Amino acid sequence: MLTSLGTALVTGASSGIGALYADRLARLGYDLVLVARSAERLEQVAAAIRSATGRTIETVKADLTIGGDIAIVAERLRHDHRISLLVNSAGTGATASLLESDPRMMSEMIALNVDALMQLSYAAVPAFVARQQGAIVNIASIVAITPETLNGVYGGTKAFVLAFSQSLRHELAGTGVHVQVVLPGATATDFWNVAGLPVEHLPETIVMPADALVDAALTGLSRHEFVTIPGLHDATQWDAYETARQAMAGNLSTSRPADRYLAA
């Protein structure tokens, strides 16, 4: 019988980054619970990974923009004590300007990128804390810190993922539960076609192969990184950014306005 590292639940697992996470985690020794909207595509991914790895792989058909479907996955996270890793990979994006975007589609994007990720994290964390082990991987984007790059609502959803992960990491310090947030840059997946800008239209120098992205992110996870930015070659730039943010934090709330706001 194959030794297992536990079970990883991966959302958005029928294609792209989610499917690659599923493959890599199975090869590392995880059994899997794979979640996506398309049962047919999900089972194709599961069958291929079963054949290649011999791992136990279950599939859950769920549309994470629908409250009832989120509840099904959340219940699994609360009560399946085999689950030791949650990968919140499901998400969608947009490239059109704010004023050219359909507000209804923006609301659906917020539901998937923000609400589903939040609810599933809330479902997983108590069980992980009770066992004093487990990990959550949240897939954000570089637009979390460069929201001018693409659609602003998309950037806002990924800024939420980063901020939520920062707070979660702070609250879970000392519990044995690890939080990682991954900030991919442009990645060669179907994301771009769905978002309205085919990846072929982007400069090759900024587009990372999806397998390279996932392998880099998993290396970061193995090193217990909190923030992993695979495309950032000079890690001291993030360190400087974070140091500046922390230095400013203690000066943001004071009993009187700054002098520049006082009447002459």
C-alpha positions in Angstrom: 0.0 0.0 0.0 1.3 3.4 -0.9 2.4 5.7 2.0 0.3 8.9 2.0 1.2 12.4 3.2 -2.5 12.9 3.8 -5.1 14.2 1.5 -5.0 17.5 -0.4 -8.2 19.2 -1.4 -7.6 21.3 -4.6 -10.2 23.6 -6.1 -10.3 24.6 -9.7 -8.7 21.2 -10.4 -10.1 20.5 -13.8 -7.5 22.5 -15.8 -4.6 25.0 -15.6 -2.8 25.6 -12.3 -5.3 23.6 -10.2 -4.8 20.5 -12.4 -1.1 20.8 -12.2 -1.2 21.2 -8.4 -3.2 18.0 -8.3 -0.7 16.1 -10.5 2.4 17.3 -8.5 0.8 16.7 -5.1 -0.1 13.2 -6.0 3.5 12.5 -7.2 4.7 13.9 -3.8 2.5 11.4 -2.0 -0.8 13.0 -1.3 -4.2 11.5 -1.9 -6.6 14.0 -3.5 -10.1 15.5 -3.4 -10.5 17.4 -6.6 -13.1 20.1 -6.9 -14.4 21.8 -10.1 -17.5 22.7 -12.0 -17.0 20.3 -14.9 -17.5 16.7 -13.8 -16.3 15.3 -17.2 -13.0 17.3 -17.2 -12.5 16.7 -13.6 -12.7 12.9 -14.0 -10.3 13.0 -17.0 -7.7 14.7 -14.8 -8.4 12.3 -11.9 -8.1 9.3 -14.2 -4.8 10.4 -15.6 -3.3 11.0 -12.2 -4.6 7.7 -10.8 -3.0 5.9 -13.7 0.3 7.7 -13.2 0.6 7.6 -9.4 -1.8 5.0 -8.0 -3.0 7.5 -5.4 -6.6 7.6 -4.1 -8.4 10.4 -5.9 -11.9 11.5 -5.4 -13.8 14.2 -7.3 -16.5 16.6 -6.2 -18.5 18.5 -8.8 -19.2 21.9 -7.4 -19.7 25.4 -8.8 -18.1 27.6 -6.1 -20.1 30.7 -7.1 -23.2 28.8 -5.7 -23.7 28.9 -2.0 -25.1 25.3 -1.8 -22.1 23.9 -3.6 -19.6 25.8 -1.4 -21.4 24.3 1.6 -20.8 20.8 0.3 -17.1 21.4 0.0 -16.9 23.2 3.3 -18.6 20.3 5.0 -16.0 18.0 3.6 -13.2 20.2 4.9 -14.7 20.3 8.4 -15.3 16.6 8.8 -12.7 14.7 6.7 -9.8 14.4 9.0 -7.6 13.0 6.3 -7.4 16.4 4.7 -4.1 18.1 5.6 -3.7 20.6 2.7 -6.2 23.0 1.1 -5.2 24.6 -2.2 -7.6 27.4 -3.1 -6.8 27.5 -6.8 -10.3 28.2 -8.2 -10.6 31.6 -9.6 -11.4 33.7 -12.7 -10.1 37.0 -14.1 -10.8 39.9 -16.4 -8.7 42.1 -18.6 -11.3 44.7 -19.7 -11.3 48.2 -18.1 -13.7 48.8 -15.3 -16.0 50.9 -17.3 -16.2 48.3 -20.1 -16.9 45.4 -17.7 -20.3 43.8 -16.9 -21.0 44.4 -13.2 -22.9 41.1 -13.0 -19.7 39.3 -14.2 -17.7 41.3 -11.7 -20.0 40.1 -8.9 -19.5 36.5 -10.0 -15.8 37.0 -10.0 -15.9 38.4 -6.5 -18.0 35.4 -5.4 -15.5 32.9 -6.7 -12.2 34.7 -6.0 -13.2 36.1 -2.6 -16.2 34.5 -1.0 -15.5 30.9 -1.9 -11.9 31.1 -0.8 -12.8 32.8 2.5 -15.6 30.2 3.3 -13.4 27.2 2.5 -10.5 28.6 4.5 -12.9 29.1 7.5 -14.0 25.5 7.1 -10.5 24.1 7.0 -8.8 26.1 9.7 -10.5 24.8 12.9 -9.8 21.2 11.9 -6.2 22.0 11.1 -5.7 23.9 14.4 -7.3 21.1 16.4 -4.7 18.7 14.9 -1.9 21.3 15.2 -0.9 20.7 11.6 -2.1 21.4 8.1 -1.5 24.0 5.4 -3.5 26.4 3.2 -2.3 27.6 -0.1 -4.1 30.6 -1.6 -3.5 31.5 -5.2 -3.4 35.3 -5.6 -1.7 37.2 -8.3 0.9 39.9 -8.8 -2.1 42.2 -9.5 -2.6 42.1 -5.7 0.2 44.6 -5.5 -0.1 46.1 -9.0 -3.9 46.5 -9.4 -3.3 49.0 -12.3 -2.1 46.1 -14.5 -5.4 44.5 -15.4 -9.1 44.9 -14.5 -9.4 46.7 -11.2 -12.1 44.4 -9.7 -9.8 41.4 -10.5 -6.9 43.2 -8.8 -9.2 44.0 -5.8 -10.1 40.3 -5.4 -6.5 39.3 -5.4 -5.6 42.1 -3.0 -8.2 40.5 -0.7 -6.5 37.1 -1.1 -3.1 38.6 -0.1 -4.6 40.6 2.9 -6.7 37.7 4.1 -3.7 35.4 3.9 -1.5 38.0 5.9 -4.2 38.2 8.6 -4.7 34.4 8.7 -0.9 33.8 9.0 -0.8 36.3 11.9 -3.7 34.6 13.7 -2.4 31.1 13.2 1.1 31.8 14.4 2.1 29.0 16.8 -0.7 26.7 15.9 1.3 24.4 13.6 -0.8 25.5 10.6 1.1 27.0 7.7 -0.3 29.6 5.3 1.2 30.3 1.8 0.0 32.9 -0.7 1.3 32.5 -4.2 1.4 35.6 -6.5 1.8 34.3 -10.1 2.5 36.7 -12.9 1.3 36.0 -16.5 1.1 32.2 -16.8 0.4 30.1 -19.8 -3.1 28.8 -19.0 -6.7 29.2 -20.4 -7.1 32.1 -17.9 -6.2 34.6 -20.6 -8.7 33.3 -23.2 -11.5 33.3 -20.6 -10.5 36.8 -19.4 -10.6 38.1 -23.0 -6.9 38.5 -23.9 -5.3 35.4 -25.5 -2.0 34.6 -24.0 -0.4 34.7 -27.5 -0.9 38.4 -27.5 1.4 38.8 -24.5 5.2 39.2 -24.7 6.9 35.8 -24.4 9.3 37.3 -21.9 6.6 37.8 -19.2 4.7 34.5 -19.6 5.8 31.6 -17.4 4.9 28.0 -18.3 2.2 26.8 -15.9 4.2 23.7 -14.8 7.2 26.0 -13.9 4.9 28.2 -11.9 3.5 25.3 -9.9 6.8 23.6 -9.3 8.3 26.9 -8.1 5.3 27.5 -5.8 5.7 24.0 -4.3 9.3 24.6 -3.7 8.3 27.7 -1.8 5.8 25.6 0.2 8.5 23.1 1.1 10.6 26.0 2.4 7.6 27.2 4.5 7.6 30.5 2.6 4.6 32.8 3.3 4.7 34.8 0.1 5.9 33.1 -3.0 6.4 35.2 -6.2 7.9 32.8 -8.8 8.6 35.5 -11.3 10.4 37.9 -8.9 14.1 37.2 -9.3 15.3 39.8 -6.8 13.6 38.6 -3.5 15.0 41.6 -1.7 12.5 43.8 -3.5 9.6 42.0 -1.7 11.6 42.2 1.5 12.0 46.0 1.2 8.3 46.3 0.3 7.2 44.4 3.3 9.7 46.1 5.6 8.3 49.5 4.5 4.8 48.4 5.1 5.6 47.1 8.6 7.5 50.3 9.4 4.5 52.4 8.4 2.0 50.3 10.2 2.7 51.8 13.6 2.3 55.3 12.4 -1.1 55.1 10.6 -3.4 55.7 13.5 -2.8 58.8 15.8 -4.9 61.1 18.0 -4.4 64.2 15.8 -4.2 64.8 12.1 -0.8 65.1 10.5 0.6 68.7 10.3 0.0 68.9 6.6 -3.7 68.7 7.2 -3.9 71.4 9.9 -5.0 74.9 9.0 -2.2 77.4 8.5 
